[in-house]
């Protein structure tokens, strides 16, 4: 047991020495990980992936969310996110989607206009 503890201490000592001697003086860094946009974070927090998929690819419950720029501008999409049911009644394209995907889209849970706009901008990215 004592030999194992000494071996562990020696390994830690070598590892710490390597970090101290690294050019940055800190721990070795792996590949950079992209930070999700604020809109993506809202998308995840509002549970949008449950129906629309984590990659916005759509599921059996909700349509894909690609190509939205062809139908929406940011202001109109923000209004839609606040009250999807009203848009479904007024827009034949949305009414047809509602027939195909039987789950009603709920209004956005967030009442923070900045969060809603961030989500709209994220959804409008191609």
ZIURPE-V770381 format. One line per field, one symbol per residue. psi: psi as a letter, one per 30 degrees, with the letter a starting at -180 (. if undefined). Layout:
BEGIN
psi->???
END
This chain:
BEGIN
psi->eeeeeeeeeeeeeeeeeeefflefgakkkakkkkkkleeeeeeeeggefeeflfggflafellkhlgfffflleeeeeeeffieeeeeffjeeeeeeeeejfkkkllkekgjeeeeeeeeeeffk.
END
